[in-house]
Amino acid sequence: MTGRGRGPDGAARARILVEASRLFAARGFHGTSTRDIAAAVGIRQPTLYSHFPSKHAILAALLDADLRPALARVRAALDLDGSPAARLHALLVADVSAILSLPYDVRGFYNDEVLELLELDEQARLREELHDLTTRLIGLGVESGEFLAEDPSFARGAITGLTLQAVSDRGPDPSPDPAHTALRIADFVVRALLADRRRLGPVQKASAALVPAVASAAE
């Protein structure tokens, strides 16, 4: 019988990421050691280092699991045909569903101001690009008159806040119904931004046709 975490390399790596994410959420990045992570997985510390050279590399892999697919989705939303409102709605449905479905405890990803660490400079750059592209999509709606003349950066910040709250509400495990929460957030955001809120129904319909293309961009 093999011990916990001692299967094939891929399974061991996945277990390390899951347990590390839970420890980061519970104790914070700086309050967690590689020894803690190895103990949670049920492996020796040298074995952990055969998969990840450092604690920073573990968090970088966790952040990449969120940020890189999210970037692919927002780029797809910007490239698709359709109104900015429909594309933003589709992006939120796909993006929030994806983050709530991750096998990791996402609550600890962005704590402790970890993205200011030099070792996570690439992940900080990715997050900044993600924010910039999302802001650009909202700005298209403002420019077209479809959205209220609201500051796109403020709206993007509100989206981030709602997403982080959904992550907090989710807890350590994947959501049993991520699409429900994602749709609520998408409806709330787009309804708040629309210059004519009576258009929410048509926007939802157009969004439903775009969601598969946005979601599949990250695959």
RAJOQUI-V137494 format. One record per run of one state. SS is the DSSP state (~ for helix, > for strand, _ for the rest). FROM is the first residue (numbers start at 1). LEN is the number of residues. If there is no record, write none. Layout:
# RAJOQUI-V137494
{{SS/FROM/LEN} {SS/FROM/LEN}}
This chain:
# RAJOQUI-V137494
{{_/1/8} {~/9/19} {_/28/6} {~/34/8} {_/42/3} {~/45/5} {_/50/5} {~/55/25} {_/80/4} {~/84/18} {_/102/4} {~/106/3} {_/109/5} {~/114/3} {_/117/1} {~/118/27} {_/145/2} {>/147/1} {_/148/4} {~/152/19} {_/171/7} {~/178/16} {>/194/1} {_/195/2} {~/197/20} {_/217/3}}
